[in-house]
Amino acid sequence: MRNMKKAIALSMATLMAVSATACGSSSKTSKSIKDLKLTNGGKVLRIYCWNEEIQSRFADYVETAEDEIDGTKIEWVVTANKDNAYQKKLDEALKAQPSKEAKDRVDMYLIEADYALKYVNSDYSVDVKDLGLTDDDLKDQYQYTKDICTNDKGELKAVSWQATPGLFAYRRSIAKDVLGTDDPEEVQKSLASWEEFDKVAAKAHEKGYKMLSGYDDAYRVFSNNVSSAWVNDKKEVVIDDNIMKWVDQTKTYTENGYNNKSSLWDDTWNADQGSAGKVFGFFYSTWGINFTLLGNSLDTSVEDGGKEEVGNGAYGDYAVCQGPESYYWGGSWLVAAPGSDNKDLICDIMKKLTCDKDTMKKITEDTQDYTNNISAMEELAASDFHSAFLGGQNHIALFAEAAPKIDMSNTSAYDQGCNEEFQTAMREYFDGNVTKEEAIENFYKAITKKYPELKKPE
């Protein structure tokens, strides 16, 4: 990555829910967020985000010179996403937007699917049409990536360079030992339903393997196939039956020894993805396969011209199949903030990173990430494009089948907090420290503390 300036935000603010302040004005200023207009001529482009991924996209695919774009200085404000820390920092800055001079305001920020609605249904986000993006510009983006960021008035408030369908990534060598084949089509037949998945888990256990690494691995597959959102019209937090199926399956897997009792991102989970790991597979979306899984599979950090060498660690010993159900996980969207003095520059960036077919195709070719351009992805799906990491498989073809099936109709503005707190509460149950009923009650206590406006169902 080029030496682009990064301003790391160190202070954490008290959570300010954007939706609660969207229509009000600060008592310290005569302006409200609705009074702010988009202008041009800014000398600083201030971007709020939670990691360095977007910085690498800027460095590689946006016309930049060190930390500048056409003479405009780029300032990154980076805050970790965990425990709502990023949202707290962003909310503080957006609430102060009316009282700031244009040069000191947020220009653009990133959001994730788990809390996208909070921002797109507020006055703290700008309709991309007001920036200059047209229907023709947006025509090749996957519809779900637009649906999730379209507000109640039909305004599209954010755009993404990614589409994030999920697959099941499995170890070829373990599949051969357990199922007698590592062929993705044949393995898929054995994993086509949860019932079949459970049967393979039992077979893997008999052979000395774990089906999954830990408690959270299958969570997104279940949570993305719910019948209703986490929060209903009464502001009640509702635990969907499908999420309870995850609880029951995970408890069974834990008691039967089908998992390693790990949690996402911990040392055991990371190690289980390397060559010494004994785990059959991992549920991952696009970014997870090309970044997290690939990184964890390497025994050492071997690079050759920026590309990992085949044969190192578990490199080449993975493949992907659809798994029991379609699902998605994650994704990042670009949002313009009201009052920015870089209107045209933001529009140009959004066009380049999320609408330009050649750019999107190049990102996938370079990084193997799955990008938000239907035509580009269909071309690669039908080509000889392949992943050495996945043993020569063209995983883009599977992603292209899965992406149109993504349904985000049951998302809410509270998904990040609900997902995190529920998984945390259930961990105590899986570990045997509390009963299922106690874990559920602990979840309700935690979530209503995090979001005081929410309540347990009556």
Contacts in CASP RR format, 6 or more apart in sequence:
PFRMAT RR
TARGET T0000
AUTHOR 0000-0000-0000
METHOD contacts of the structure
MODEL  1
MRNMKKAIALSMATLMAVSATACGSSSKTSKSIKDLKLTNGGKVLRIYCW
NEEIQSRFADYVETAEDEIDGTKIEWVVTANKDNAYQKKLDEALKAQPSK
EAKDRVDMYLIEADYALKYVNSDYSVDVKDLGLTDDDLKDQYQYTKDICT
NDKGELKAVSWQATPGLFAYRRSIAKDVLGTDDPEEVQKSLASWEEFDKV
AAKAHEKGYKMLSGYDDAYRVFSNNVSSAWVNDKKEVVIDDNIMKWVDQT
KTYTENGYNNKSSLWDDTWNADQGSAGKVFGFFYSTWGINFTLLGNSLDT
SVEDGGKEEVGNGAYGDYAVCQGPESYYWGGSWLVAAPGSDNKDLICDIM
KKLTCDKDTMKKITEDTQDYTNNISAMEELAASDFHSAFLGGQNHIALFA
EAAPKIDMSNTSAYDQGCNEEFQTAMREYFDGNVTKEEAIENFYKAITKK
YPELKKPE
1 52 0 8 1.000
1 55 0 8 1.000
1 56 0 8 1.000
1 59 0 8 1.000
1 60 0 8 1.000
2 59 0 8 1.000
2 64 0 8 1.000
2 66 0 8 1.000
3 66 0 8 1.000
3 67 0 8 1.000
4 55 0 8 1.000
4 58 0 8 1.000
4 59 0 8 1.000
4 64 0 8 1.000
4 66 0 8 1.000
4 67 0 8 1.000
4 74 0 8 1.000
4 76 0 8 1.000
5 67 0 8 1.000
5 73 0 8 1.000
5 74 0 8 1.000
5 75 0 8 1.000
5 76 0 8 1.000
6 52 0 8 1.000
6 55 0 8 1.000
6 76 0 8 1.000
6 78 0 8 1.000
7 75 0 8 1.000
7 76 0 8 1.000
7 77 0 8 1.000
7 78 0 8 1.000
8 77 0 8 1.000
8 78 0 8 1.000
8 79 0 8 1.000
9 77 0 8 1.000
9 78 0 8 1.000
9 79 0 8 1.000
9 89 0 8 1.000
11 89 0 8 1.000
12 79 0 8 1.000
12 85 0 8 1.000
12 88 0 8 1.000
12 89 0 8 1.000
13 88 0 8 1.000
13 89 0 8 1.000
13 91 0 8 1.000
13 92 0 8 1.000
14 88 0 8 1.000
14 92 0 8 1.000
15 84 0 8 1.000
15 87 0 8 1.000
15 88 0 8 1.000
15 91 0 8 1.000
15 450 0 8 1.000
16 88 0 8 1.000
16 91 0 8 1.000
16 92 0 8 1.000
16 95 0 8 1.000
17 91 0 8 1.000
17 118 0 8 1.000
17 451 0 8 1.000
17 453 0 8 1.000
18 91 0 8 1.000
18 94 0 8 1.000
18 95 0 8 1.000
18 118 0 8 1.000
18 119 0 8 1.000
18 122 0 8 1.000
18 124 0 8 1.000
19 118 0 8 1.000
19 121 0 8 1.000
19 122 0 8 1.000
19 413 0 8 1.000
20 453 0 8 1.000
21 95 0 8 1.000
22 33 0 8 1.000
22 121 0 8 1.000
22 122 0 8 1.000
22 123 0 8 1.000
22 124 0 8 1.000
23 32 0 8 1.000
23 34 0 8 1.000
23 123 0 8 1.000
24 32 0 8 1.000
24 33 0 8 1.000
25 31 0 8 1.000
25 32 0 8 1.000
25 33 0 8 1.000
25 98 0 8 1.000
26 32 0 8 1.000
26 95 0 8 1.000
26 96 0 8 1.000
26 98 0 8 1.000
26 99 0 8 1.000
28 99 0 8 1.000
29 98 0 8 1.000
29 99 0 8 1.000
31 98 0 8 1.000
31 99 0 8 1.000
32 98 0 8 1.000
33 94 0 8 1.000
33 97 0 8 1.000
33 98 0 8 1.000
33 123 0 8 1.000
33 124 0 8 1.000
33 338 0 8 1.000
34 123 0 8 1.000
34 338 0 8 1.000
35 98 0 8 1.000
36 97 0 8 1.000
36 98 0 8 1.000
36 338 0 8 1.000
36 339 0 8 1.000
37 338 0 8 1.000
37 339 0 8 1.000
38 126 0 8 1.000
38 130 0 8 1.000
38 131 0 8 1.000
38 336 0 8 1.000
38 338 0 8 1.000
38 339 0 8 1.000
38 340 0 8 1.000
38 341 0 8 1.000
38 343 0 8 1.000
39 102 0 8 1.000
39 339 0 8 1.000
39 340 0 8 1.000
39 341 0 8 1.000
39 343 0 8 1.000
40 341 0 8 1.000
40 342 0 8 1.000
40 343 0 8 1.000
40 344 0 8 1.000
40 345 0 8 1.000
41 72 0 8 1.000
41 341 0 8 1.000
41 342 0 8 1.000
42 72 0 8 1.000
42 102 0 8 1.000
42 103 0 8 1.000
42 341 0 8 1.000
42 342 0 8 1.000
43 71 0 8 1.000
43 72 0 8 1.000
43 73 0 8 1.000
43 103 0 8 1.000
44 72 0 8 1.000
44 73 0 8 1.000
44 74 0 8 1.000
44 75 0 8 1.000
44 103 0 8 1.000
44 107 0 8 1.000
45 69 0 8 1.000
45 72 0 8 1.000
45 73 0 8 1.000
45 74 0 8 1.000
45 75 0 8 1.000
45 107 0 8 1.000
45 108 0 8 1.000
45 342 0 8 1.000
45 345 0 8 1.000
45 346 0 8 1.000
46 75 0 8 1.000
46 77 0 8 1.000
46 104 0 8 1.000
46 105 0 8 1.000
46 106 0 8 1.000
46 107 0 8 1.000
46 108 0 8 1.000
47 54 0 8 1.000
47 74 0 8 1.000
47 75 0 8 1.000
47 76 0 8 1.000
47 77 0 8 1.000
47 107 0 8 1.000
47 108 0 8 1.000
47 109 0 8 1.000
47 110 0 8 1.000
48 77 0 8 1.000
48 79 0 8 1.000
48 86 0 8 1.000
48 89 0 8 1.000
48 90 0 8 1.000
48 93 0 8 1.000
48 106 0 8 1.000
48 108 0 8 1.000
48 109 0 8 1.000
48 110 0 8 1.000
49 55 0 8 1.000
49 76 0 8 1.000
49 77 0 8 1.000
49 78 0 8 1.000
49 86 0 8 1.000
49 109 0 8 1.000
49 110 0 8 1.000
50 78 0 8 1.000
50 79 0 8 1.000
50 80 0 8 1.000
50 81 0 8 1.000
50 86 0 8 1.000
50 110 0 8 1.000
51 78 0 8 1.000
51 80 0 8 1.000
51 81 0 8 1.000
52 78 0 8 1.000
53 287 0 8 1.000
53 332 0 8 1.000
54 110 0 8 1.000
54 332 0 8 1.000
54 334 0 8 1.000
55 76 0 8 1.000
57 161 0 8 1.000
57 353 0 8 1.000
57 363 0 8 1.000
58 64 0 8 1.000
58 74 0 8 1.000
58 349 0 8 1.000
60 363 0 8 1.000
60 366 0 8 1.000
61 352 0 8 1.000
61 353 0 8 1.000
61 359 0 8 1.000
61 362 0 8 1.000
61 363 0 8 1.000
62 69 0 8 1.000
62 349 0 8 1.000
62 352 0 8 1.000
62 353 0 8 1.000
63 69 0 8 1.000
63 70 0 8 1.000
63 352 0 8 1.000
64 74 0 8 1.000
65 71 0 8 1.000
67 73 0 8 1.000
67 74 0 8 1.000
68 74 0 8 1.000
69 345 0 8 1.000
69 349 0 8 1.000
70 345 0 8 1.000
72 342 0 8 1.000
72 345 0 8 1.000
77 89 0 8 1.000
77 93 0 8 1.000
77 106 0 8 1.000
79 85 0 8 1.000
79 86 0 8 1.000
79 88 0 8 1.000
79 89 0 8 1.000
79 90 0 8 1.000
80 86 0 8 1.000
81 112 0 8 1.000
81 416 0 8 1.000
82 420 0 8 1.000
83 420 0 8 1.000
84 416 0 8 1.000
84 417 0 8 1.000
84 450 0 8 1.000
87 115 0 8 1.000
87 118 0 8 1.000
87 416 0 8 1.000
90 106 0 8 1.000
90 109 0 8 1.000
93 106 0 8 1.000
94 106 0 8 1.000
94 109 0 8 1.000
94 124 0 8 1.000
94 337 0 8 1.000
97 105 0 8 1.000
97 106 0 8 1.000
97 124 0 8 1.000
97 337 0 8 1.000
97 338 0 8 1.000
97 339 0 8 1.000
102 339 0 8 1.000
102 340 0 8 1.000
102 341 0 8 1.000
103 341 0 8 1.000
105 337 0 8 1.000
105 339 0 8 1.000
105 340 0 8 1.000
105 341 0 8 1.000
106 337 0 8 1.000
106 340 0 8 1.000
107 336 0 8 1.000
107 337 0 8 1.000
107 340 0 8 1.000
107 341 0 8 1.000
107 342 0 8 1.000
107 346 0 8 1.000
108 334 0 8 1.000
108 335 0 8 1.000
108 336 0 8 1.000
108 337 0 8 1.000
108 340 0 8 1.000
108 342 0 8 1.000
108 346 0 8 1.000
108 349 0 8 1.000
109 335 0 8 1.000
109 337 0 8 1.000
110 332 0 8 1.000
110 333 0 8 1.000
110 334 0 8 1.000
110 335 0 8 1.000
111 119 0 8 1.000
111 120 0 8 1.000
111 149 0 8 1.000
111 158 0 8 1.000
111 332 0 8 1.000
111 333 0 8 1.000
111 335 0 8 1.000
112 330 0 8 1.000
112 331 0 8 1.000
112 332 0 8 1.000
112 333 0 8 1.000
112 416 0 8 1.000
113 148 0 8 1.000
113 164 0 8 1.000
113 328 0 8 1.000
113 330 0 8 1.000
113 331 0 8 1.000
113 333 0 8 1.000
113 408 0 8 1.000
113 411 0 8 1.000
113 415 0 8 1.000
114 330 0 8 1.000
114 411 0 8 1.000
114 415 0 8 1.000
114 416 0 8 1.000
114 417 0 8 1.000
114 419 0 8 1.000
115 413 0 8 1.000
115 414 0 8 1.000
115 415 0 8 1.000
115 416 0 8 1.000
115 417 0 8 1.000
116 148 0 8 1.000
116 149 0 8 1.000
116 158 0 8 1.000
116 333 0 8 1.000
116 411 0 8 1.000
116 413 0 8 1.000
117 148 0 8 1.000
117 411 0 8 1.000
117 412 0 8 1.000
117 413 0 8 1.000
118 413 0 8 1.000
118 414 0 8 1.000
119 125 0 8 1.000
119 157 0 8 1.000
119 158 0 8 1.000
119 335 0 8 1.000
120 148 0 8 1.000
120 149 0 8 1.000
120 150 0 8 1.000
120 151 0 8 1.000
120 155 0 8 1.000
120 157 0 8 1.000
120 158 0 8 1.000
120 335 0 8 1.000
121 151 0 8 1.000
121 152 0 8 1.000
121 413 0 8 1.000
123 338 0 8 1.000
124 337 0 8 1.000
124 338 0 8 1.000
125 151 0 8 1.000
125 157 0 8 1.000
125 158 0 8 1.000
125 335 0 8 1.000
125 336 0 8 1.000
125 337 0 8 1.000
125 338 0 8 1.000
126 157 0 8 1.000
126 335 0 8 1.000
126 336 0 8 1.000
126 337 0 8 1.000
126 338 0 8 1.000
126 340 0 8 1.000
127 155 0 8 1.000
127 156 0 8 1.000
127 157 0 8 1.000
128 138 0 8 1.000
128 156 0 8 1.000
128 157 0 8 1.000
128 158 0 8 1.000
128 159 0 8 1.000
128 336 0 8 1.000
128 350 0 8 1.000
129 155 0 8 1.000
129 156 0 8 1.000
131 336 0 8 1.000
131 343 0 8 1.000
131 346 0 8 1.000
131 347 0 8 1.000
131 350 0 8 1.000
132 347 0 8 1.000
133 156 0 8 1.000
133 159 0 8 1.000
133 347 0 8 1.000
133 350 0 8 1.000
133 351 0 8 1.000
133 355 0 8 1.000
137 351 0 8 1.000
137 355 0 8 1.000
138 146 0 8 1.000
138 156 0 8 1.000
138 159 0 8 1.000
138 355 0 8 1.000
140 355 0 8 1.000
140 357 0 8 1.000
140 373 0 8 1.000
140 374 0 8 1.000
140 375 0 8 1.000
140 376 0 8 1.000
141 159 0 8 1.000
141 160 0 8 1.000
141 354 0 8 1.000
141 355 0 8 1.000
141 372 0 8 1.000
141 373 0 8 1.000
141 374 0 8 1.000
142 163 0 8 1.000
142 372 0 8 1.000
142 374 0 8 1.000
142 403 0 8 1.000
142 404 0 8 1.000
142 406 0 8 1.000
143 404 0 8 1.000
144 163 0 8 1.000
144 328 0 8 1.000
144 403 0 8 1.000
144 406 0 8 1.000
144 407 0 8 1.000
144 408 0 8 1.000
145 159 0 8 1.000
145 160 0 8 1.000
145 162 0 8 1.000
145 163 0 8 1.000
145 333 0 8 1.000
145 372 0 8 1.000
146 156 0 8 1.000
146 159 0 8 1.000
147 408 0 8 1.000
147 409 0 8 1.000
148 333 0 8 1.000
148 408 0 8 1.000
148 411 0 8 1.000
149 156 0 8 1.000
149 157 0 8 1.000
149 158 0 8 1.000
149 159 0 8 1.000
149 160 0 8 1.000
149 333 0 8 1.000
150 156 0 8 1.000
150 157 0 8 1.000
151 157 0 8 1.000
157 335 0 8 1.000
158 333 0 8 1.000
158 334 0 8 1.000
158 335 0 8 1.000
159 333 0 8 1.000
159 334 0 8 1.000
159 350 0 8 1.000
159 354 0 8 1.000
159 355 0 8 1.000
159 372 0 8 1.000
160 331 0 8 1.000
160 332 0 8 1.000
160 333 0 8 1.000
160 334 0 8 1.000
160 354 0 8 1.000
160 372 0 8 1.000
161 332 0 8 1.000
161 334 0 8 1.000
161 353 0 8 1.000
161 354 0 8 1.000
161 360 0 8 1.000
161 363 0 8 1.000
161 371 0 8 1.000
161 372 0 8 1.000
162 286 0 8 1.000
162 287 0 8 1.000
162 331 0 8 1.000
162 332 0 8 1.000
162 369 0 8 1.000
162 370 0 8 1.000
162 371 0 8 1.000
162 372 0 8 1.000
163 286 0 8 1.000
163 370 0 8 1.000
163 371 0 8 1.000
163 372 0 8 1.000
163 377 0 8 1.000
163 399 0 8 1.000
163 403 0 8 1.000
163 406 0 8 1.000
164 285 0 8 1.000
164 286 0 8 1.000
164 287 0 8 1.000
164 328 0 8 1.000
164 329 0 8 1.000
164 330 0 8 1.000
164 331 0 8 1.000
164 370 0 8 1.000
165 285 0 8 1.000
165 286 0 8 1.000
165 326 0 8 1.000
165 327 0 8 1.000
165 328 0 8 1.000
165 370 0 8 1.000
165 399 0 8 1.000
165 402 0 8 1.000
165 403 0 8 1.000
165 405 0 8 1.000
165 406 0 8 1.000
166 283 0 8 1.000
166 284 0 8 1.000
166 285 0 8 1.000
166 286 0 8 1.000
166 326 0 8 1.000
166 327 0 8 1.000
166 328 0 8 1.000
166 329 0 8 1.000
166 399 0 8 1.000
166 402 0 8 1.000
167 283 0 8 1.000
167 284 0 8 1.000
167 285 0 8 1.000
167 289 0 8 1.000
167 320 0 8 1.000
167 321 0 8 1.000
167 322 0 8 1.000
167 323 0 8 1.000
167 395 0 8 1.000
167 398 0 8 1.000
167 399 0 8 1.000
167 402 0 8 1.000
168 191 0 8 1.000
168 281 0 8 1.000
168 282 0 8 1.000
168 283 0 8 1.000
168 284 0 8 1.000
168 320 0 8 1.000
168 321 0 8 1.000
168 322 0 8 1.000
168 323 0 8 1.000
168 324 0 8 1.000
169 281 0 8 1.000
169 282 0 8 1.000
169 283 0 8 1.000
169 284 0 8 1.000
169 289 0 8 1.000
169 293 0 8 1.000
169 318 0 8 1.000
169 319 0 8 1.000
169 320 0 8 1.000
169 390 0 8 1.000
170 187 0 8 1.000
170 280 0 8 1.000
170 281 0 8 1.000
170 282 0 8 1.000
170 318 0 8 1.000
170 319 0 8 1.000
170 320 0 8 1.000
170 321 0 8 1.000
171 279 0 8 1.000
171 280 0 8 1.000
171 281 0 8 1.000
171 314 0 8 1.000
171 317 0 8 1.000
171 318 0 8 1.000
172 182 0 8 1.000
172 316 0 8 1.000
172 317 0 8 1.000
172 318 0 8 1.000
172 319 0 8 1.000
172 391 0 8 1.000
173 182 0 8 1.000
173 317 0 8 1.000
174 204 0 8 1.000
174 209 0 8 1.000
174 278 0 8 1.000
174 279 0 8 1.000
174 280 0 8 1.000
174 281 0 8 1.000
175 181 0 8 1.000
175 182 0 8 1.000
175 187 0 8 1.000
175 280 0 8 1.000
175 319 0 8 1.000
176 182 0 8 1.000
177 207 0 8 1.000
177 209 0 8 1.000
178 200 0 8 1.000
178 203 0 8 1.000
178 204 0 8 1.000
178 207 0 8 1.000
178 209 0 8 1.000
178 280 0 8 1.000
179 186 0 8 1.000
179 187 0 8 1.000
179 190 0 8 1.000
179 200 0 8 1.000
179 203 0 8 1.000
181 187 0 8 1.000
182 319 0 8 1.000
184 319 0 8 1.000
184 320 0 8 1.000
184 321 0 8 1.000
184 393 0 8 1.000
184 398 0 8 1.000
185 321 0 8 1.000
187 319 0 8 1.000
187 321 0 8 1.000
188 321 0 8 1.000
188 322 0 8 1.000
188 323 0 8 1.000
190 196 0 8 1.000
190 199 0 8 1.000
190 200 0 8 1.000
191 197 0 8 1.000
191 200 0 8 1.000
191 321 0 8 1.000
191 323 0 8 1.000
191 324 0 8 1.000
192 322 0 8 1.000
192 323 0 8 1.000
192 324 0 8 1.000
193 324 0 8 1.000
194 245 0 8 1.000
194 249 0 8 1.000
194 324 0 8 1.000
194 325 0 8 1.000
196 324 0 8 1.000
197 211 0 8 1.000
197 323 0 8 1.000
197 324 0 8 1.000
198 249 0 8 1.000
200 211 0 8 1.000
200 280 0 8 1.000
201 211 0 8 1.000
201 212 0 8 1.000
201 253 0 8 1.000
201 256 0 8 1.000
201 258 0 8 1.000
201 280 0 8 1.000
202 256 0 8 1.000
202 258 0 8 1.000
204 210 0 8 1.000
204 211 0 8 1.000
204 258 0 8 1.000
204 280 0 8 1.000
205 211 0 8 1.000
205 256 0 8 1.000
205 257 0 8 1.000
205 258 0 8 1.000
208 278 0 8 1.000
209 278 0 8 1.000
209 279 0 8 1.000
209 280 0 8 1.000
210 257 0 8 1.000
210 258 0 8 1.000
210 259 0 8 1.000
210 260 0 8 1.000
210 272 0 8 1.000
210 278 0 8 1.000
210 279 0 8 1.000
210 280 0 8 1.000
211 253 0 8 1.000
211 258 0 8 1.000
211 259 0 8 1.000
211 279 0 8 1.000
211 280 0 8 1.000
211 281 0 8 1.000
212 218 0 8 1.000
212 253 0 8 1.000
212 258 0 8 1.000
212 259 0 8 1.000
212 260 0 8 1.000
212 279 0 8 1.000
212 280 0 8 1.000
212 281 0 8 1.000
212 282 0 8 1.000
213 259 0 8 1.000
213 260 0 8 1.000
213 262 0 8 1.000
213 268 0 8 1.000
213 269 0 8 1.000
213 272 0 8 1.000
213 273 0 8 1.000
213 279 0 8 1.000
213 281 0 8 1.000
213 282 0 8 1.000
214 250 0 8 1.000
214 253 0 8 1.000
214 259 0 8 1.000
214 260 0 8 1.000
214 261 0 8 1.000
214 262 0 8 1.000
214 263 0 8 1.000
214 268 0 8 1.000
214 269 0 8 1.000
215 250 0 8 1.000
215 254 0 8 1.000
215 259 0 8 1.000
215 261 0 8 1.000
215 262 0 8 1.000
215 263 0 8 1.000
215 423 0 8 1.000
215 426 0 8 1.000
215 427 0 8 1.000
215 430 0 8 1.000
216 263 0 8 1.000
216 264 0 8 1.000
216 423 0 8 1.000
217 259 0 8 1.000
217 264 0 8 1.000
217 282 0 8 1.000
217 283 0 8 1.000
218 246 0 8 1.000
218 249 0 8 1.000
218 250 0 8 1.000
218 283 0 8 1.000
219 246 0 8 1.000
219 419 0 8 1.000
219 423 0 8 1.000
220 283 0 8 1.000
220 285 0 8 1.000
220 327 0 8 1.000
220 328 0 8 1.000
220 329 0 8 1.000
221 246 0 8 1.000
221 283 0 8 1.000
221 324 0 8 1.000
221 325 0 8 1.000
221 327 0 8 1.000
222 242 0 8 1.000
222 243 0 8 1.000
222 245 0 8 1.000
222 246 0 8 1.000
222 249 0 8 1.000
223 240 0 8 1.000
223 242 0 8 1.000
223 243 0 8 1.000
223 246 0 8 1.000
223 419 0 8 1.000
224 325 0 8 1.000
224 327 0 8 1.000
224 328 0 8 1.000
224 329 0 8 1.000
225 242 0 8 1.000
225 325 0 8 1.000
225 326 0 8 1.000
225 327 0 8 1.000
226 240 0 8 1.000
226 242 0 8 1.000
226 243 0 8 1.000
226 410 0 8 1.000
227 240 0 8 1.000
227 241 0 8 1.000
227 242 0 8 1.000
227 410 0 8 1.000
228 238 0 8 1.000
228 240 0 8 1.000
228 410 0 8 1.000
229 238 0 8 1.000
229 410 0 8 1.000
229 411 0 8 1.000
229 412 0 8 1.000
230 237 0 8 1.000
230 238 0 8 1.000
230 240 0 8 1.000
230 412 0 8 1.000
230 414 0 8 1.000
230 415 0 8 1.000
230 418 0 8 1.000
230 419 0 8 1.000
231 237 0 8 1.000
231 238 0 8 1.000
231 412 0 8 1.000
231 413 0 8 1.000
231 414 0 8 1.000
231 418 0 8 1.000
231 454 0 8 1.000
232 238 0 8 1.000
234 455 0 8 1.000
235 453 0 8 1.000
235 454 0 8 1.000
235 455 0 8 1.000
236 454 0 8 1.000
236 455 0 8 1.000
236 456 0 8 1.000
236 457 0 8 1.000
236 458 0 8 1.000
237 414 0 8 1.000
237 418 0 8 1.000
237 444 0 8 1.000
237 447 0 8 1.000
237 448 0 8 1.000
237 454 0 8 1.000
237 455 0 8 1.000
237 456 0 8 1.000
237 457 0 8 1.000
238 457 0 8 1.000
239 422 0 8 1.000
239 440 0 8 1.000
239 443 0 8 1.000
243 422 0 8 1.000
247 426 0 8 1.000
247 429 0 8 1.000
247 436 0 8 1.000
250 259 0 8 1.000
250 426 0 8 1.000
250 430 0 8 1.000
251 429 0 8 1.000
251 430 0 8 1.000
251 436 0 8 1.000
252 258 0 8 1.000
253 259 0 8 1.000
254 261 0 8 1.000
254 430 0 8 1.000
260 268 0 8 1.000
260 269 0 8 1.000
260 272 0 8 1.000
260 279 0 8 1.000
261 268 0 8 1.000
261 430 0 8 1.000
261 431 0 8 1.000
262 268 0 8 1.000
262 269 0 8 1.000
262 272 0 8 1.000
263 269 0 8 1.000
263 423 0 8 1.000
263 427 0 8 1.000
270 296 0 8 1.000
271 277 0 8 1.000
271 296 0 8 1.000
272 278 0 8 1.000
272 279 0 8 1.000
273 279 0 8 1.000
273 282 0 8 1.000
273 292 0 8 1.000
273 293 0 8 1.000
273 295 0 8 1.000
273 296 0 8 1.000
273 297 0 8 1.000
273 314 0 8 1.000
274 296 0 8 1.000
274 297 0 8 1.000
274 298 0 8 1.000
274 299 0 8 1.000
274 313 0 8 1.000
274 314 0 8 1.000
275 297 0 8 1.000
275 299 0 8 1.000
275 313 0 8 1.000
275 314 0 8 1.000
275 317 0 8 1.000
277 314 0 8 1.000
282 293 0 8 1.000
283 327 0 8 1.000
283 329 0 8 1.000
284 292 0 8 1.000
284 293 0 8 1.000
284 329 0 8 1.000
285 327 0 8 1.000
285 328 0 8 1.000
285 329 0 8 1.000
285 330 0 8 1.000
285 331 0 8 1.000
286 369 0 8 1.000
286 370 0 8 1.000
286 399 0 8 1.000
287 330 0 8 1.000
287 331 0 8 1.000
287 369 0 8 1.000
288 329 0 8 1.000
289 320 0 8 1.000
289 368 0 8 1.000
289 390 0 8 1.000
289 395 0 8 1.000
290 367 0 8 1.000
290 368 0 8 1.000
290 369 0 8 1.000
290 389 0 8 1.000
291 367 0 8 1.000
291 369 0 8 1.000
293 318 0 8 1.000
294 308 0 8 1.000
294 315 0 8 1.000
294 389 0 8 1.000
295 308 0 8 1.000
297 313 0 8 1.000
297 314 0 8 1.000
297 315 0 8 1.000
297 317 0 8 1.000
297 318 0 8 1.000
297 389 0 8 1.000
298 308 0 8 1.000
298 312 0 8 1.000
298 313 0 8 1.000
298 314 0 8 1.000
298 315 0 8 1.000
299 312 0 8 1.000
299 313 0 8 1.000
300 312 0 8 1.000
302 308 0 8 1.000
302 309 0 8 1.000
302 312 0 8 1.000
303 309 0 8 1.000
308 315 0 8 1.000
308 389 0 8 1.000
309 315 0 8 1.000
310 316 0 8 1.000
310 388 0 8 1.000
315 388 0 8 1.000
315 389 0 8 1.000
316 388 0 8 1.000
316 389 0 8 1.000
316 390 0 8 1.000
316 391 0 8 1.000
316 392 0 8 1.000
317 391 0 8 1.000
318 389 0 8 1.000
318 390 0 8 1.000
318 391 0 8 1.000
319 390 0 8 1.000
319 391 0 8 1.000
319 393 0 8 1.000
320 390 0 8 1.000
320 393 0 8 1.000
320 395 0 8 1.000
320 398 0 8 1.000
321 398 0 8 1.000
322 398 0 8 1.000
322 401 0 8 1.000
322 402 0 8 1.000
326 402 0 8 1.000
326 405 0 8 1.000
326 406 0 8 1.000
328 406 0 8 1.000
328 408 0 8 1.000
334 346 0 8 1.000
334 349 0 8 1.000
334 350 0 8 1.000
334 353 0 8 1.000
334 354 0 8 1.000
336 343 0 8 1.000
336 346 0 8 1.000
336 350 0 8 1.000
340 346 0 8 1.000
352 359 0 8 1.000
353 359 0 8 1.000
354 360 0 8 1.000
354 372 0 8 1.000
355 373 0 8 1.000
357 373 0 8 1.000
357 375 0 8 1.000
357 376 0 8 1.000
358 376 0 8 1.000
360 371 0 8 1.000
360 372 0 8 1.000
360 373 0 8 1.000
360 376 0 8 1.000
360 377 0 8 1.000
361 371 0 8 1.000
361 373 0 8 1.000
361 376 0 8 1.000
361 379 0 8 1.000
361 380 0 8 1.000
363 369 0 8 1.000
363 371 0 8 1.000
364 370 0 8 1.000
364 371 0 8 1.000
364 376 0 8 1.000
364 377 0 8 1.000
364 380 0 8 1.000
364 396 0 8 1.000
365 380 0 8 1.000
365 385 0 8 1.000
368 387 0 8 1.000
368 389 0 8 1.000
368 395 0 8 1.000
370 377 0 8 1.000
370 396 0 8 1.000
370 399 0 8 1.000
370 403 0 8 1.000
371 377 0 8 1.000
377 396 0 8 1.000
377 399 0 8 1.000
377 400 0 8 1.000
377 403 0 8 1.000
378 400 0 8 1.000
380 394 0 8 1.000
380 396 0 8 1.000
381 394 0 8 1.000
381 396 0 8 1.000
381 397 0 8 1.000
381 399 0 8 1.000
381 400 0 8 1.000
382 397 0 8 1.000
383 394 0 8 1.000
384 394 0 8 1.000
385 394 0 8 1.000
385 396 0 8 1.000
386 392 0 8 1.000
386 393 0 8 1.000
386 394 0 8 1.000
387 393 0 8 1.000
387 394 0 8 1.000
387 395 0 8 1.000
412 418 0 8 1.000
414 447 0 8 1.000
414 451 0 8 1.000
414 454 0 8 1.000
417 447 0 8 1.000
417 450 0 8 1.000
417 451 0 8 1.000
418 447 0 8 1.000
421 443 0 8 1.000
421 446 0 8 1.000
421 447 0 8 1.000
421 450 0 8 1.000
422 443 0 8 1.000
422 447 0 8 1.000
424 443 0 8 1.000
424 446 0 8 1.000
425 439 0 8 1.000
425 440 0 8 1.000
425 442 0 8 1.000
425 443 0 8 1.000
425 446 0 8 1.000
426 439 0 8 1.000
426 443 0 8 1.000
428 434 0 8 1.000
428 438 0 8 1.000
428 439 0 8 1.000
428 442 0 8 1.000
429 435 0 8 1.000
429 436 0 8 1.000
429 438 0 8 1.000
429 439 0 8 1.000
434 442 0 8 1.000
444 456 0 8 1.000
447 454 0 8 1.000
448 454 0 8 1.000
448 455 0 8 1.000
448 456 0 8 1.000
END
